[in-house]
């Protein structure tokens, strides 16, 4: 078992509604196109598949998908959408759980590698991806760039959403590279709010590249979004693609 925090039944049941914007055609379309191209004629493995926001429509596009998911509650929500035969899901952590076969694509979206709270576990996640990849296969991660440029001396919090029904901000432990995401969400019209928080270990692109090298993977490309925008110093996130050499040295 890794140090990842588990999703509860309550958070799993409301996940799709709270993240509905991420499932829109405008947001999801480029993601699916990007992953479909990389999968080619092979199979795809999604680490931390969750409720199937990406995996289910990717399967509907004709890509055979297998998932690994730590939370049984999240997997139960996915199972309401698609059967086990069509999209198998193994319950376990993404750093050590092994499923049968080889894949042309392993992918991990929406900052989920940060659910692994130690550097060693994140390294093992890369090794696990490499373990599942066929020669020439790719490992893809979507991850935000830590917004530390917004932290003046003495400040440890950065807001990421201030809206009528939600206030979200991250607090940072700069020594341990741990951020805590805090959410205050309005539950009804009586003015009451629900408070949630989750811990994450942030990592820089260069740190991920070193993890990839440890796992025997090579950086193929890095872009700022699923549309392929050039990654630069002002990019808020990155989509990184590492390749398993077709002929290991």
TORPA-734915 format. One record per atom (N, C-alpha, C): x, y, z; residue in one letter. Coordinates in steps of 0.2 Angstrom, whole numbers, plus 5000, padded with zeros to 4 digits. Each point is the difference from the previous one (the first is absolute). Layout:
BEGIN
XYZA;...
REM end
This chain:
BEGIN
500449945000X;499650065000X;500450065000X;499950054996X;500350065000X;499750055005X;500350065000X;499850055004X;499450044998X;499749984994X;499550044997X;499350005004X;499750055001X;499450015003X;499449974996X;499649965004X;499449974996X;499450044999X;499749994995X;499350044998X;499549965004X;499650045004X;499449975004X;499449994995X;499549975002X;499449994996X;499750064999X;499950055005X;499750064998X;500450044995X;500650015001X;500450044995X;500049964993X;500049944999X;499949964994X;499450024997X;499449995004X;499450014997X;499850074997X;500450055003X;499950074997X;500550024996X;500549964998X;500650024996X;499850024993X;499649964997X;499850024993X;499650074999X;499650015005X;499650065000X;500550065001X;500449995005X;500550065001X;500550014995X;500249954996X;500550014995X;499650004993X;499450014999X;499650004994X;500450044994X;500250055002X;500350054995X;500649964996X;500449965004X;500549964997X;499849944996X;499449995000X;499749944995X;499650034994X;500150074999X;499750034995X;500449984993X;499650014995X;500449984993X;500650054999X;499950065002X;500550054999X;500749985004X;499949975006X;500649995004X;500249924998X;499549965000X;500249934999X;500249984993X;499750034995X;500249994993X;500750004999X;500450055001X;500750004999X;500449945004X;499849995006X;500349955004X;499949934996X;499449994998X;499949934997X;500449994993X;500050064997X;500450004993X;500749985001X;500350045005X;500749995002X;500249935002X;499549975004X;500249935003X;499849954994X;499550014996X;499849954995X;500650004995X;500350054998X;500650004996X;500649965003X;500150015006X;500649975003X;499949925001X;499349985001X;499949935001X;500049964994X;499950044994X;500049964994X;499649945000X;500249954997X;499749935000X;500049965006X;500350035005X;500249965006X;499550015006X;500149985006X;499650015006X;500350065004X;499550035004X;500250055005X;499949985007X;500450025004X;499949995008X;500050075003X;499450015004X;500050065003X;500149995008X;500550035002X;500250015008X;499550045003X;499749985006X;499550045003X;499450024996X;499749954997X;499450014995X;499450045003X;500050005007X;499450035003X;499349984998X;499650054998X;499349984998X;500049994992X;500650004997X;500049994993X;499850064995X;500250065003X;499850064996X;500450004993X;500649975000X;500449994994X;500049934997X;500049955005X;500149934997X;499449984997X;499450025002X;499449974997X;499950034993X;500050074999X;500050024993X;500549984995X;500649995003X;500649974996X;499849934998X;499749965004X;499849944998X;499550004995X;499550055000X;499550014995X;500350024993X;500650035000X;500350014994X;500449944997X;499949955003X;500349944997X;500749985003X;500350035005X;500649995003X;499849955006X;500349945000X;499949955006X;500450035006X;499650015005X;500350045006X;499949955006X;500550005004X;500049975007X;500250055005X;499749995006X;500150055005X;500349975007X;500450055003X;500249985007X;499750065004X;499749985006X;499750055004X;500049985008X;500250055004X;500149985007X;499450005004X;499550044998X;499450015003X;499449964998X;499849955004X;499449964997X;499450044999X;499950055004X;499450054999X;500050034993X;500650024998X;500150044993X;499949944995X;500349945001X;499949954995X;499249984999X;499750005006X;499349985000X;499650054995X;500150075001X;499750054996X;500249984992X;500649994999X;500249984993X;499549944997X;500049955005X;499649944998X;499350014998X;499750055002X;499350024998X;500050024993X;500550024997X;500150024993X;500249954995X;500349955002X;500349954996X;500249945003X;499949944997X;500149945004X;500749985000X;500249955004X;500749985001X;500349974994X;499649964996X;500349974994X;500250054995X;499650055000X;500250064995X;500650045002X;500050025007X;500550045002X;500249975007X;500549955000X;500249975007X;500450055004X;499950005007X;500350045005X;500349965005X;500650015002X;500349975005X;500050045006X;499849985006X;500050045006X;500750005003X;500450065001X;500650005003X;500450064998X;500650015003X;500350064999X;500450004993X;500150064997X;500350014994X;500849995000X;500350005006X;500749995000X;500249935000X;499649955002X;500249935001X;499549954997X;499450024998X;499549954997X;500249984993X;500049944999X;500249974993X;499449974997X;499850014994X;499549974996X;500349964994X;499649954998X;500349964994X;500150044994X;500549984996X;500150024993X;500550065000X;500150024993X;500450064999X;499550054996X;500250075001X;499650054997X;500550054996X;499750034995X;500350054996X;500050075004X;499550015005X;499950065003X;499849995007X;500450035005X;499850015007X;499950075001X;499550025003X;499950075001X;499750025007X;500150065002X;499850025007X;499850084999X;499450015001X;499850074999X;499850045006X;499950064999X;499750055005X;500450005007X;500650004999X;500550015006X;500049945005X;499849944998X;499949955004X;500649975003X;500650014997X;500649975002X;500150035007X;499850065001X;500150045007X;499649965006X;499649964998X;499749965006X;500549955003X;500549994997X;500649965003X;500450055004X;500049995006X;500350065005X;500749995001X;500449964997X;500750005001X;500349994993X;500750025000X;500350004993X;500249934998X;500149955005X;500149934999X;499449974997X;499450025002X;499449974997X;499950034993X;500250064999X;499950034993X;500549964995X;500649995003X;500549964996X;499749934998X;499749975005X;499749934999X;499450004995X;499750065000X;499450014995X;500350004993X;500650034999X;500350004993X;500349934998X;500249975005X;500349934999X;499449954998X;499450015004X;499549964998X;499750014993X;500050074998X;499850014993X;500549974995X;500650005002X;500549974995X;499949935000X;499849975006X;499949925000X;499449984996X;499550054999X;499449984996X;500150014992X;500550054999X;500050024993X;500449954995X;499749994994X;500449974995X;500550044998X;500649974997X;500550044997X;499750054995X;500250065000X;499850064996X;499350035003X;499849975005X;499450035003X;500150075004X;499550035002X;500050075003X;499750005007X;500350045004X;499750025007X;499850074999X;499450025002X;499850075000X;499750025006X;500250065002X;499850035007X;499850074998X;499450025003X;499750075000X;500150035007X;500450055001X;500250035006X;500150075000X;499750045006X;500150075000X;500750015002X;500250064998X;500750035002X;499950035007X;500349995005X;499950035007X;500050074999X;499550045003X;500050074999X;500350045005X;500749985001X;500350035006X;500250074998X;500050024994X;500250074998X;499550055003X;499449975002X;499550055003X;500150005008X;500549975002X;500150015008X;500550055001X;499850065003X;500550055003X;500249975006X;500650035002X;500349975007X;499550005005X;500049955004X;499549995006X;499349984998X;499949994994X;499349984998X;500049924998X;499549975002X;500049924999X;499449984996X;499650054998X;499349984997X;499950034993X;499849974996X;499850024993X;499349984998X;499550054999X;499449984998X;500049974992X;499549954999X;500049984993X;499350014997X;499550015005X;499350014998X;499650045005X;499850064998X;499550045004X;499450014996X;499549975002X;499350014996X;499550005005X;499450004997X;499450015005X;499949945004X;500149944997X;499849945004X;500749965002X;500550034999X;500649965002X;500650055001X;500449995006X;500650035001X;500649945001X;500550014996X;500549955000X;500750035000X;500449985005X;500750025000X;500549955002X;500650004998X;500549955002X;500550045005X;500249965005X;500550025005X;500649954999X;500650035001X;500649974997X;500549985006X;500349945001X;500649995004X;500650004995X;500450055000X;500550004995X;500649965001X;500049975006X;500649955001X;499849934998X;499449985002X;499849934998X;499750004993X;499950054997X;499650014993X;499349975001X;499750015005X;499349985002X;499550064999X;499550004996X;499550055000X;499349975003X;499650045003X;499449985002X;499550044996X;499549974997X;499550034996X;499450015005X;499850065001X;499450015005X;499450034995X;499449975002X;499450014996X;499550025005X;499650064999X;499450025003X;499550004995X;499549965000X;499549994995X;499350015003X;499650054997X;499350015002X;499649944999X;499749975005X;499649944999X;499250024998X;499850065002X;499350024999X;499950075000X;499450025000X;499950075000X;499950035007X;500249965005X;499950035007X;500750035003X;500550014995X;500650035002X;500549955003X;499849945001X;500549955003X;500549984994X;500649985003X;500549984995X;500349935003X;500249964995X;500449945002X;500750014999X;500449985005X;500750005000X;500449944998X;500449994995X;500449954999X;500750024999X;500549955001X;500750014998X;500349944998X;500650004996X;500349944998X;500850024999X;500449955002X;500750025000X;500349974993X;500550034998X;500449984994X;500750025000X;500449964996X;500750025000X;500150024993X;500250074999X;500150034994X;500749984997X;500150004994X;500749984997X;500150054994X;500650024998X;500250044995X;500149954993X;499950034995X;500149964993X;500749975000X;500550045002X;500749975000X;500049945005X;499750005006X;500049955004X;499749944997X;499450014997X;499749944997X;500449974994X;500450044996X;500449974995X;500649965003X;500250025006X;500549955004X;499749945002X;499450005002X;499649945002X;499949964994X;499950034994X;499949964994X;500649964998X;500650045001X;500649974998X;500249945005X;499850015006X;500149945005X;499649944998X;499450014997X;499649954998X;500249974993X;500550034996X;500249984994X;499650034994X;499650065001X;499650044996X;500450064997X;499850024994X;500350064997X;499550054999X;500150075001X;499550054999X;500050014992X;499449994998X;499850014993X;499850074998X;499550035004X;499850064999X;499650035006X;500050065001X;499650045005X;499750064997X;499350005002X;499650064997X;499650035006X;499750054999X;499750045005X;499249985001X;499749964995X;499449985001X;499849944995X;499449985000X;499949944995X;499950024993X;500050074999X;500050024993X;500750014997X;500549995004X;500750004998X;500350075000X;499750045004X;500350075000X;500749995003X;500550054998X;500749995002X;500050015007X;500449965004X;500250015007X;500550055001X;499950055004X;500550055002X;500050025007X;500350055002X;500150025007X;499450025003X;499550024996X;499350035003X;499549955000X;500149944998X;499549944999X;499849985007X;499350005001X;499849985007X;500049925001X;500049964994X;500149935001X;500449974994X;500149945000X;500349974994X;499749934999X;500049984994X;499949934998X;500749974997X;500249955004X;500749974998X;499949934998X;500449994995X;500049934997X;500749975000X;500149945003X;500649975001X;499949934996X;500549984997X;500049944995X;500549955003X;499749935000X;500549955001X;500349984994X;500750005000X;500449984994X;499749944997X;500050004993X;499849944997X;500549945000X;500750025001X;500549965000X;500550025006X;499949985006X;500450025006X;500749984998X;500450055003X;500749994999X;500349955004X;
REM end
